[in-house]
């Protein structure tokens, strides 16, 4: 398996931005983890499944209009991800996974 990259755009009208935070919206960490989960899941072998968040670090806010690039690197029992908005590191972490 190789290291791959996937892209998501933080839409200015994303519903999670409404309450986080009025006047200074940022994308909640739970939504970033959902994007990371989808990016990682797409890179696993057929029949494999993600099990849990092993580690997650939120390094800078994801803002409306940000283009988020997720790089994903499958390993034997974990799959690592990094998220960047341009040169700015936004998040990184690992999920545990298992073969079917």
C-alpha positions as CSV (number, residue, x, y, z in Angstrom):
1,X,0.0,0.0,0.0
2,X,1.3,3.4,-0.8
3,X,1.0,6.9,0.7
4,X,-1.9,8.7,-0.9
5,X,-3.6,12.1,-0.6
6,X,-7.2,13.1,-0.5
7,X,-8.7,16.6,-0.6
8,X,-11.8,18.1,1.1
9,X,-13.0,21.7,1.0
10,X,-14.5,23.3,4.1
11,X,-17.6,24.8,2.6
12,X,-18.5,28.2,4.0
13,X,-22.0,27.0,4.6
14,X,-21.0,23.7,6.3
15,X,-23.7,23.1,9.0
16,X,-21.1,22.4,11.7
17,X,-19.7,26.0,11.4
18,X,-23.0,27.6,12.6
19,X,-22.3,27.1,16.3
20,X,-18.5,26.9,16.2
21,X,-18.0,29.9,16.8
22,X,-20.3,32.8,16.0
23,X,-18.2,35.5,14.4
24,X,-15.1,33.3,14.1
25,X,-16.2,30.0,12.6
26,X,-13.9,26.9,12.8
27,X,-14.5,23.4,11.8
28,X,-15.0,21.2,14.8
29,X,-12.4,18.4,15.5
30,X,-15.1,15.8,15.2
31,X,-15.8,16.8,11.6
32,X,-12.0,16.8,10.9
33,X,-11.9,13.2,12.3
34,X,-14.8,12.3,10.0
35,X,-12.9,13.6,7.0
36,X,-9.8,11.7,8.1
37,X,-11.8,8.5,8.7
38,X,-13.2,8.7,5.2
39,X,-9.7,9.4,3.7
40,X,-8.2,6.5,5.6
41,X,-11.0,4.1,5.0
42,X,-10.6,4.6,1.2
43,X,-7.0,3.5,1.3
44,X,-7.5,0.2,3.2
45,X,-7.6,-3.2,1.4
46,X,-10.9,-4.6,0.4
47,X,-12.8,-6.0,3.4
48,X,-10.7,-4.2,6.0
49,X,-12.3,-1.9,8.6
50,X,-11.3,0.9,10.8
51,X,-11.7,0.2,14.5
52,X,-10.9,3.2,16.6
53,X,-9.0,6.5,17.0
54,X,-5.5,5.7,18.4
55,X,-4.2,9.2,18.4
56,X,-5.4,12.6,17.2
57,X,-3.8,16.0,17.5
58,X,-5.4,19.2,16.3
59,X,-2.6,21.7,15.5
60,X,-4.4,24.7,13.9
61,X,-8.0,25.6,13.0
62,X,-9.7,24.5,9.8
63,X,-11.5,27.6,8.5
64,X,-14.3,28.2,6.0
65,X,-12.9,28.0,2.5
66,X,-9.8,26.0,3.6
67,X,-8.7,23.2,1.2
68,X,-7.7,20.3,3.4
69,X,-5.3,17.8,2.0
70,X,-5.1,14.5,3.9
71,X,-2.1,12.3,3.3
72,X,-2.6,8.7,4.5
73,X,-0.1,6.0,5.2
74,X,-1.3,2.5,5.9
75,X,0.8,0.5,8.4
76,X,0.5,-3.1,9.7
77,X,-2.1,-2.4,12.4
78,X,-2.6,1.4,12.1
79,X,-3.2,3.9,9.4
80,X,-1.7,7.3,9.9
81,X,-3.0,10.6,8.5
82,X,-1.9,14.2,8.3
83,X,-4.1,17.1,7.3
84,X,-2.8,20.3,5.9
85,X,-4.4,23.5,4.6
86,X,-1.7,24.7,2.2
87,X,1.6,24.7,4.2
88,X,-0.3,24.9,7.6
89,X,-0.5,21.7,9.5
90,X,-4.1,21.2,10.8
91,X,-4.3,17.7,12.3
92,X,-2.5,14.4,12.5
93,X,-3.2,11.0,14.0
94,X,-3.7,7.3,13.6
95,X,-6.6,4.9,13.5
96,X,-6.5,1.2,14.3
97,X,-7.7,-1.1,11.5
98,X,-8.3,-4.8,11.0
99,X,-8.6,-7.1,8.0
100,X,-12.0,-8.7,7.5
